[in-house]
Amino acid sequence: MSTFVLIHGAGDVGWYWHLVQAELRARGHDSIAPDLPCDDDAAGLAEYADSVISAIGDRTDLVIVGQSLGGFTAPLVCEQVSARLMILVAPLIPAPGEAVTAYWAATGWDREPREPHDDVFYQDVPPELAAEARARGRAQSETRLGEPTPMRAWPAVPTKVLICRDDRLLPVAYQRRVARERLGIVPDEIDGGHTPALSRPGDLADRLVGYR
């Protein structure tokens, strides 16, 4: 049995993962999904990682999973715990010393062709579930997002990248390119938009367990 450490994205809470957690339990695995202090102006990436590490406690056989902005936190966690695997889902993939606010221009996101949409997060999530996700979300503090990540090199942990073919926030061609340029990885792909833990929890759990 592994413990999947599930790290949410910007302005979110651990509840985002609750359907995936149920699927992981059904497959015989443990999981934790801590709330990051993303609405705290005093907290930066190091504090995000500390909150995850505190939640891990003495658990072992760890698989670290970072969603979206959680891609900045996951490698910091892997620097400080013994993890068998890191999985990045629809992720931001930081370079050493890069700030979140610098990521978009550095990766060419602002030059990527994409169609305008009213909903870039929950377009394929059932409406009632999407409404609950919005109600549970928190304001993402940007006070310290301009600080460089403390990561100085990508951690020596096997890494998988899983991207979403219908992602409106991070277009699939963009994600393929960034994964290749930054990690030398050809990412795997799953159907759906930016939040597959809500739209396709069973499929996502199958991928996570399969990587393990």
DAHU-V145467 format. One record per backbone hydrogen bond with DSSP energy under -0.5 kcal/mol. NH is the residue of the N-H (numbers start at 0). CO is the residue of the C=O. E is the energy in kcal/mol with one decimal. If there is no record, write none. Layout:
BEGIN
NH;CO;E, NH;CO;E
END
This chain:
BEGIN
2;60;-2.3, 3;1;-0.6, 3;29;-2.4, 4;2;-0.6, 4;62;-3.2, 5;3;-0.8, 5;31;-2.9, 6;4;-0.6, 6;64;-2.9, 7;5;-0.6, 11;8;-1.1, 15;12;-1.8, 16;13;-2.2, 17;14;-2.8, 20;16;-2.6, 21;17;-1.7, 22;18;-1.7, 23;19;-2.6, 24;20;-2.5, 25;21;-1.9, 26;22;-0.9, 26;23;-0.6, 27;24;-1.9, 28;23;-2.5, 29;1;-2.1, 31;3;-2.2, 35;33;-0.5, 37;35;-1.8, 39;36;-1.7, 40;38;-0.6, 42;39;-1.7, 47;43;-2.1, 48;44;-2.5, 49;45;-2.3, 50;46;-2.1, 51;47;-1.6, 52;48;-2.7, 53;49;-2.5, 54;50;-1.5, 55;51;-1.8, 56;52;-1.5, 58;55;-1.9, 61;81;-0.7, 62;2;-2.4, 63;84;-2.5, 64;4;-3.2, 64;62;-0.5, 65;86;-2.4, 66;6;-2.3, 67;88;-2.1, 69;66;-3.0, 70;67;-2.3, 71;68;-2.2, 72;68;-0.7, 73;69;-2.7, 74;70;-0.6, 76;72;-1.9, 77;73;-2.3, 78;74;-1.2, 79;76;-1.5, 80;76;-1.2, 82;80;-1.0, 83;61;-2.6, 84;61;-0.9, 85;157;-2.6, 86;63;-3.1, 87;159;-2.8, 88;65;-2.9, 88;86;-0.5, 89;87;-0.5, 89;161;-3.0, 91;67;-2.2, 93;91;-0.6, 96;150;-1.9, 97;94;-2.0, 99;144;-0.8, 99;146;-0.5, 100;144;-1.7, 101;98;-0.7, 102;98;-0.8, 102;99;-1.0, 103;99;-0.6, 105;101;-2.2, 106;102;-2.2, 107;104;-0.8, 108;103;-2.0, 109;103;-0.7, 110;107;-1.4, 111;108;-1.3, 119;117;-0.5, 124;121;-1.6, 129;125;-2.7, 130;126;-2.4, 131;127;-1.9, 132;128;-2.3, 133;129;-2.3, 134;130;-2.2, 135;131;-2.2, 136;132;-1.3, 137;10;-1.4, 140;37;-3.2, 140;138;-0.7, 144;141;-0.7, 146;143;-1.6, 148;97;-1.8, 156;154;-2.3, 159;85;-2.5, 161;87;-3.2, 162;187;-2.9, 164;162;-0.5, 164;189;-2.6, 165;191;-2.4, 166;163;-1.5, 168;119;-0.6, 170;168;-0.6, 174;170;-2.5, 175;171;-2.5, 176;172;-2.1, 177;173;-2.6, 178;174;-2.4, 179;175;-1.9, 180;176;-3.0, 181;177;-2.7, 182;178;-1.8, 183;178;-0.6, 183;179;-1.2, 184;178;-1.8, 186;184;-0.8, 187;160;-2.7, 189;162;-2.2, 194;120;-0.6, 197;194;-1.6, 198;194;-1.7, 199;195;-2.6, 203;199;-2.5, 204;200;-2.6, 205;201;-2.3, 206;202;-1.9, 207;203;-2.6, 208;204;-2.7, 209;205;-2.4, 210;206;-2.4, 211;207;-1.6
END
